[in-house]
Amino acid sequence: ALAAAGCRCEELSLSFCGIGLEGLTALLDAGALARAHALNFSGDPLGDAGALALTRLVGVTETDGFSCVDLGWTGLTASGLEALLTSGLFRAGVSHLALRG
């Protein structure tokens, strides 16, 4: 619904809402995350596939880095974290990266 409404968020918290990979992909396809500097997907079943999907933001973000990214309890493994860290997504910085769970 957010993507269909043309939403372009600077801060987006969808914690524990069950968004999943399909919902994240819809947000990315709609450009809804291009201006985001704070993302909270904690508790959503994104896993490593979600981390790989987030790397699509490399080169399209309109921000100077992230103030907060929360991927706690998403099923992210070391492999997904490595994909995020090596993608360049955080090249401009991130002040808070939460990976608990």
Protein Blocks (a to p, Z undefined) as FASTA:
>chain_A
ZZmnopacfbdcfehklnommlmmmmmmnopmmmpcbdcfehiakbjmlmmmmmmmgopa
cbebjfbdcfehklpafklmmmmmmnommmnopfbdcfeZZ
